[in-house]
């Protein structure tokens, strides 16, 4: 059920300040890179001091927290930095569906980090030198259907929209997959470097083969302060500045997209309120413009009422209406009935947590699961009663382009 490496005795952890490392990704060896980067800051890691596969089920986040408390709480730590992300850090990826297998937590042997003008290196034990090989292009990429063809997925969208109109639920988020096959093994470092360069405002991540650049921050915890960025409501970028402005205005005025966004905000508000002594949500969303799409976005901030760790907040929030639907339980059941695939880590929580319970977790959107020469790409969108299947397919295809760019350059 689980595997833990290097946890038979306390982990010896040392964090020291270092000079500016420049490109964080340049330090990564080829094997098993871990990453969480936005605007050039964040953390990268390599090696494994401890690793566990989290058992599926409704108690998986509590189980994960207990495992982390044992592994990180007993560590022998010398920390010259004492900042969120210093000391021992675990990277994690949880499957979207609580009943699916594949959730994982990893404590790397080495973590290099940079934030707010400071950089530091954390090592666990005698970290062996890794072999740094040149980054290699995967060559020609071919694509094939995933679990459903495009016409089959459009029919699934139509069925979901009909069930919404009949009053079974308000909204459901449906995803689809696309299989990419390369000439040569896919080097995750190349994907990360392209995503970081093209989508600097997103959170570029790599955990256990799941790679992507998500615009959606599920939760950030710094002490008792928390922050979340809620995205719901999407339109593709236009053909030029004037078309971009027109599309953004139409998105802002869209009754369907505004209702979808309000469902997402209500879900976050109801989830966080019991955990917080203070919570602030905006009256109106703003427009988040990315290279491939535009989103309706809202920043939510709060202060935790007790000692909840970031993983406790993740447990309370996932799945949000932005990636599941409304009401949540009904939407999840509809996804299981109609979607026709295992999402794995797509739309699940991905991020990092330190021994103090601080951390950043996003929703694994705009992502792919990489194994050898093969990558399984994911994309999806919120379905409402008046959703047009062809338009939803076009939106998903626009979201695929993030990972297609990472593969092809």
C-alpha positions as CSV (number, residue, x, y, z in Angstrom):
1,X,0.0,0.0,0.0
2,X,2.8,2.4,0.7
3,X,6.6,2.6,0.5
4,X,8.7,4.8,2.7
5,X,12.5,5.2,2.1
6,X,15.0,6.4,4.6
7,X,12.4,6.8,7.4
8,X,13.8,4.2,9.8
9,X,15.8,6.8,11.7
10,X,15.4,10.6,12.0
11,X,16.3,12.5,8.8
12,X,19.4,14.8,9.2
13,X,18.3,18.0,7.5
14,X,20.5,21.1,6.8
15,X,19.4,24.4,5.2
16,X,22.0,27.1,4.4
17,X,21.8,30.4,2.5
18,X,23.5,30.3,-0.9
19,X,24.2,32.9,-3.6
20,X,21.6,33.5,-6.4
21,X,21.5,30.3,-8.4
22,X,20.1,32.0,-11.5
23,X,17.8,29.6,-13.4
24,X,16.6,27.1,-10.8
25,X,15.9,24.5,-13.4
26,X,19.5,24.5,-14.5
27,X,20.4,22.7,-11.3
28,X,18.1,19.7,-11.9
29,X,19.5,16.3,-12.9
30,X,17.6,14.3,-15.4
31,X,16.1,11.8,-12.9
32,X,12.9,12.5,-10.9
33,X,12.9,16.3,-10.9
34,X,10.5,18.1,-8.6
35,X,9.5,21.7,-9.2
36,X,7.2,24.5,-8.1
37,X,8.1,27.8,-9.8
38,X,6.3,31.1,-10.5
39,X,8.0,34.2,-11.9
40,X,11.4,32.7,-11.4
41,X,10.9,32.0,-7.7
42,X,10.0,28.8,-5.9
43,X,11.6,25.4,-5.2
44,X,13.2,22.6,-7.2
45,X,14.2,19.2,-5.8
46,X,15.9,16.0,-6.7
47,X,16.6,12.6,-5.1
48,X,14.4,10.8,-2.6
49,X,14.9,10.9,1.2
50,X,11.4,9.6,1.8
51,X,8.5,8.6,-0.4
52,X,5.0,7.2,0.2
53,X,2.0,6.2,-1.9
54,X,-1.0,7.5,0.0
55,X,-3.8,5.0,0.4
56,X,-7.0,6.1,-1.4
57,X,-10.2,6.9,0.5
58,X,-11.9,9.8,2.3
59,X,-9.2,9.9,5.0
60,X,-6.2,10.2,2.6
61,X,-5.3,13.7,3.6
62,X,-5.3,13.0,7.3
63,X,-3.3,9.9,6.6
64,X,-0.8,12.0,4.6
65,X,-0.5,14.6,7.4
66,X,0.2,11.9,9.9
67,X,2.9,10.4,7.7
68,X,4.5,13.8,7.3
69,X,4.3,14.5,11.0
70,X,6.2,11.4,11.6
71,X,8.8,11.8,8.9
72,X,9.4,15.6,9.2
73,X,8.6,16.0,12.9
74,X,11.4,13.6,13.9
75,X,13.9,15.1,11.6
76,X,17.2,16.5,13.0
77,X,17.1,20.0,11.5
78,X,19.8,22.7,11.2
79,X,18.0,25.6,9.5
80,X,19.8,28.9,8.9
81,X,16.9,30.4,6.9
82,X,13.7,29.6,9.0
83,X,11.3,30.7,6.2
84,X,8.4,28.9,4.6
85,X,9.9,26.3,2.3
86,X,13.2,25.9,4.3
87,X,14.0,22.8,6.3
88,X,12.6,19.5,5.1
89,X,10.0,19.9,2.4
90,X,7.6,17.4,0.8
91,X,6.3,17.7,-2.7
92,X,2.9,16.0,-3.4
93,X,0.4,15.1,-5.9
94,X,-3.1,13.8,-5.1
95,X,-5.5,12.2,-7.5
96,X,-8.7,14.0,-8.4
97,X,-10.9,11.2,-7.2
98,X,-10.4,10.2,-3.6
99,X,-11.0,6.5,-4.6
100,X,-8.3,6.5,-7.2
101,X,-4.8,5.2,-6.6
102,X,-1.7,7.2,-7.3
103,X,-1.5,10.0,-4.7
104,X,2.1,10.5,-3.7
105,X,4.3,12.5,-1.3
106,X,8.1,12.8,-1.7
107,X,10.7,14.4,0.5
108,X,13.7,15.1,-1.9
109,X,17.3,14.7,-0.8
110,X,18.1,18.2,-2.1
111,X,15.9,21.3,-2.5
112,X,17.1,24.6,-4.0
113,X,14.8,27.5,-3.4
114,X,14.6,31.3,-4.1
115,X,12.1,33.8,-2.8
116,X,12.2,37.6,-2.0
117,X,15.8,38.1,-2.9
118,X,17.1,35.1,-0.8
119,X,18.2,31.6,-2.0
120,X,18.9,28.5,0.0
121,X,19.8,24.9,-0.3
122,X,18.4,22.1,1.8
123,X,20.1,18.7,1.9
124,X,19.2,15.6,3.7
125,X,22.0,13.2,4.8
126,X,25.0,12.7,2.6
127,X,23.4,13.8,-0.7
128,X,25.3,12.0,-3.5
129,X,26.2,13.9,-6.6
130,X,23.7,13.4,-9.4
131,X,24.6,12.9,-13.0
132,X,23.7,16.1,-14.9
133,X,23.1,15.2,-18.5
134,X,22.3,17.6,-21.3
135,X,18.6,18.3,-21.9
136,X,17.5,16.4,-25.0
137,X,14.6,17.3,-27.3
138,X,12.1,14.5,-27.6
139,X,11.9,14.8,-31.4
140,X,8.7,14.5,-33.5
141,X,5.5,14.3,-31.5
142,X,2.4,12.4,-32.7
143,X,-1.0,12.6,-31.2
144,X,-3.8,10.1,-30.7
145,X,-7.2,10.0,-29.1
146,X,-7.3,9.4,-25.4
147,X,-10.2,7.7,-23.7
148,X,-12.8,9.3,-26.0
149,X,-12.7,10.8,-29.5
150,X,-13.7,14.4,-30.0
151,X,-17.3,13.5,-31.2
152,X,-17.8,11.1,-28.3
153,X,-16.7,13.8,-25.9
154,X,-19.1,16.3,-27.4
155,X,-21.9,13.8,-26.9
156,X,-20.9,13.5,-23.2
157,X,-21.1,17.3,-22.9
158,X,-24.5,17.3,-24.4
159,X,-25.7,14.6,-22.0
160,X,-24.3,16.5,-19.0
161,X,-25.9,19.8,-20.1
162,X,-29.3,18.0,-20.4
163,X,-29.0,16.6,-16.9
164,X,-28.3,20.2,-15.6
165,X,-31.3,21.6,-17.5
166,X,-33.4,18.8,-15.9
167,X,-32.4,20.1,-12.5
168,X,-30.1,17.3,-11.3
169,X,-27.2,19.7,-10.6
170,X,-26.1,23.3,-11.4
171,X,-22.7,22.6,-13.0
172,X,-20.2,19.8,-13.8
173,X,-16.6,20.0,-15.0
174,X,-15.8,17.5,-17.6
175,X,-12.3,16.7,-18.8
176,X,-10.8,14.8,-21.7
177,X,-7.3,13.4,-22.5
178,X,-5.0,13.3,-25.5
179,X,-2.1,10.9,-25.9
180,X,1.2,12.3,-27.2
181,X,4.0,9.9,-28.3
182,X,7.6,11.2,-28.9
183,X,10.5,9.8,-30.9
184,X,12.7,9.8,-27.9
185,X,12.1,9.7,-24.1
186,X,10.6,13.0,-22.9
187,X,12.9,15.0,-20.7
188,X,10.8,16.7,-18.0
189,X,13.4,19.4,-17.6
190,X,12.8,20.6,-21.2
191,X,9.0,20.8,-20.6
192,X,9.6,22.8,-17.4
193,X,11.9,25.3,-19.0
194,X,9.5,25.9,-21.8
195,X,6.5,26.3,-19.5
196,X,8.4,28.6,-17.1
197,X,9.4,30.8,-20.1
198,X,6.0,30.9,-21.8
199,X,3.7,31.0,-18.7
200,X,5.7,32.9,-16.0
201,X,2.4,33.9,-14.2
202,X,1.4,30.3,-13.8
203,X,2.7,27.8,-11.2
204,X,4.9,25.4,-13.1
205,X,5.1,22.0,-11.3
206,X,6.6,18.6,-11.6
207,X,5.8,15.8,-9.1
208,X,6.1,12.1,-9.8
209,X,5.7,12.4,-13.6
210,X,2.8,14.9,-13.4
211,X,4.0,18.1,-15.2
212,X,2.2,21.3,-16.0
213,X,1.6,25.0,-15.5
214,X,-1.5,25.8,-13.6
215,X,-3.0,29.3,-13.3
216,X,-5.0,28.2,-10.3
217,X,-3.7,28.6,-6.7
218,X,-5.8,26.3,-4.5
219,X,-4.2,27.6,-1.3
220,X,-1.1,29.2,0.1
221,X,-0.5,29.1,3.9
222,X,2.1,31.4,5.5
223,X,1.6,31.1,9.3
224,X,-2.0,31.7,9.9
225,X,-2.6,33.7,6.7
226,X,-4.1,32.0,3.7
227,X,-4.7,33.0,0.1
228,X,-6.6,31.3,-2.8
229,X,-7.0,32.3,-6.5
230,X,-10.3,31.1,-7.9
231,X,-10.7,30.7,-11.7
232,X,-13.9,29.8,-13.4
233,X,-15.2,31.1,-16.8
234,X,-12.8,30.9,-19.8
235,X,-12.5,32.2,-23.3
236,X,-9.7,31.7,-25.9
237,X,-7.3,34.5,-26.7
238,X,-8.2,36.6,-29.7
239,X,-6.5,37.1,-33.1
240,X,-5.2,40.5,-32.0
241,X,-5.5,43.2,-29.4
242,X,-9.0,44.4,-30.5
243,X,-10.3,40.8,-30.6
244,X,-8.7,40.1,-27.2
245,X,-10.5,43.1,-25.7
246,X,-13.8,42.1,-27.3
247,X,-13.5,38.5,-26.0
248,X,-12.6,39.7,-22.5
249,X,-15.6,42.0,-22.5
250,X,-17.9,39.2,-23.7
251,X,-16.6,36.9,-21.0
252,X,-17.2,39.4,-18.3
253,X,-20.8,40.0,-19.6
254,X,-21.5,36.2,-20.1
255,X,-24.4,35.1,-17.8
256,X,-23.2,31.5,-18.2
257,X,-19.6,32.3,-17.2
258,X,-20.5,34.7,-14.4
259,X,-22.8,32.1,-12.9
260,X,-20.1,29.4,-13.2
261,X,-17.7,31.8,-11.4
262,X,-20.1,32.6,-8.7
263,X,-20.6,28.8,-8.1
264,X,-16.9,28.5,-7.6
265,X,-16.6,31.4,-5.2
266,X,-19.6,30.2,-3.2
267,X,-17.9,26.8,-2.9
268,X,-14.6,28.3,-1.6
269,X,-16.4,30.7,0.7
270,X,-18.5,27.9,2.3
271,X,-15.4,25.6,2.7
272,X,-13.0,28.2,4.2
273,X,-15.4,30.1,6.5
274,X,-15.5,27.3,9.2
275,X,-11.6,27.3,9.2
276,X,-11.1,31.0,9.4
277,X,-11.4,33.8,11.9
278,X,-11.6,36.2,9.0
279,X,-12.3,35.7,5.3
280,X,-12.5,38.2,2.4
281,X,-13.9,37.5,-1.0
282,X,-14.3,40.2,-3.8
283,X,-17.6,41.5,-5.0
284,X,-16.5,41.3,-8.7
285,X,-14.0,39.1,-10.5
286,X,-11.1,40.4,-12.5
287,X,-9.8,39.3,-15.9
288,X,-6.7,37.1,-15.9
289,X,-5.1,37.1,-19.3
290,X,-2.7,34.3,-20.1
291,X,-0.9,33.5,-23.4
292,X,-3.6,31.0,-24.5
293,X,-6.8,31.9,-22.7
294,X,-8.6,34.5,-20.5
295,X,-10.2,33.6,-17.2
296,X,-12.5,35.3,-14.7
297,X,-10.4,35.3,-11.5
298,X,-11.0,36.2,-7.8
299,X,-8.5,36.5,-5.0
300,X,-9.7,35.1,-1.7
301,X,-7.8,35.9,1.5
302,X,-8.2,34.8,5.1
303,X,-6.8,34.1,8.5
304,X,-6.9,30.6,10.0
305,X,-8.7,30.3,13.4
306,X,-6.4,27.5,14.7
307,X,-3.3,25.4,13.8
308,X,-4.5,23.9,10.6
309,X,-1.7,23.0,8.2
310,X,-1.9,23.8,4.5
311,X,-2.7,20.1,3.9
312,X,-5.7,20.4,6.2
313,X,-7.0,23.3,4.1
314,X,-6.4,21.3,0.9
315,X,-8.5,18.5,2.4
316,X,-11.3,20.8,3.1
317,X,-11.3,22.6,-0.3
318,X,-10.8,19.7,-2.7
319,X,-12.6,19.3,-5.0
320,X,-13.7,22.9,-5.6
321,X,-16.6,23.7,-7.8
322,X,-14.1,25.0,-10.4
323,X,-12.9,21.5,-11.1
324,X,-15.8,19.3,-9.9
325,X,-19.1,21.1,-10.0
326,X,-22.1,22.1,-8.0
327,X,-23.4,20.4,-5.8
328,X,-20.1,18.6,-5.3
329,X,-21.2,15.1,-4.5
330,X,-23.7,15.0,-7.4
331,X,-21.1,16.5,-9.8
332,X,-18.5,13.9,-8.8
333,X,-20.9,11.1,-9.5
334,X,-21.8,12.5,-12.9
335,X,-18.1,12.8,-13.7
336,X,-17.7,9.1,-12.8
337,X,-20.6,8.1,-14.9
338,X,-20.0,10.2,-18.1
339,X,-16.3,11.2,-18.4
340,X,-15.1,7.7,-19.3
341,X,-11.5,8.0,-18.0
342,X,-9.3,8.0,-14.9
343,X,-8.1,11.6,-14.3
344,X,-5.2,10.4,-12.2
345,X,-3.6,13.6,-10.8
346,X,-5.3,16.0,-13.3
347,X,-7.4,18.6,-11.4
348,X,-6.1,17.2,-8.1
349,X,-4.0,19.1,-5.6
350,X,-0.3,19.5,-6.4
351,X,2.3,21.4,-4.4
352,X,4.5,21.4,-1.4
353,X,4.4,21.5,2.4
354,X,7.1,22.1,5.0
355,X,7.5,20.8,8.6
356,X,5.6,23.9,9.9
357,X,2.6,23.3,7.8
358,X,3.3,26.2,5.5
359,X,3.1,25.6,1.7
360,X,1.5,26.2,-1.6
361,X,-0.9,23.9,-3.5
362,X,-2.4,24.4,-6.9
363,X,-4.9,22.5,-8.9
364,X,-3.1,20.4,-11.5
365,X,-4.6,21.9,-14.6
366,X,-2.9,22.4,-18.0
367,X,-0.9,19.3,-17.3
368,X,0.3,15.9,-18.5
369,X,1.4,12.6,-17.1
370,X,4.8,11.8,-18.6
371,X,6.3,8.3,-18.8
372,X,9.1,7.5,-21.2
373,X,8.2,8.5,-24.7
374,X,4.5,8.9,-23.8
375,X,2.6,11.8,-22.3
376,X,-1.1,11.8,-21.4
377,X,-2.4,15.3,-21.7
378,X,-5.5,16.6,-19.9
379,X,-7.9,19.5,-20.4
380,X,-11.5,20.3,-19.5
381,X,-14.1,23.0,-18.7
382,X,-17.2,23.8,-16.7
383,X,-20.4,22.6,-18.2
384,X,-23.7,24.5,-17.6
385,X,-27.2,23.9,-18.8
386,X,-26.7,26.1,-21.9
387,X,-23.2,24.9,-22.8
388,X,-22.6,24.3,-26.5
389,X,-20.6,21.0,-27.0
390,X,-18.6,22.4,-30.0
391,X,-17.6,25.5,-28.0
392,X,-16.6,23.3,-25.0
393,X,-14.5,21.1,-27.3
394,X,-12.8,24.2,-28.7
395,X,-12.1,25.5,-25.1
396,X,-10.5,22.1,-24.2
397,X,-8.4,22.2,-27.3
398,X,-7.1,25.6,-26.5
399,X,-6.1,24.4,-23.1
400,X,-4.3,21.4,-24.6
401,X,-2.0,23.9,-26.4
402,X,-0.1,24.6,-23.1
403,X,1.3,21.1,-22.9
404,X,1.6,20.8,-26.7
405,X,3.8,23.8,-26.7
406,X,5.9,22.3,-23.9
407,X,6.4,19.2,-26.0
408,X,7.0,20.8,-29.3
409,X,8.5,24.2,-28.5
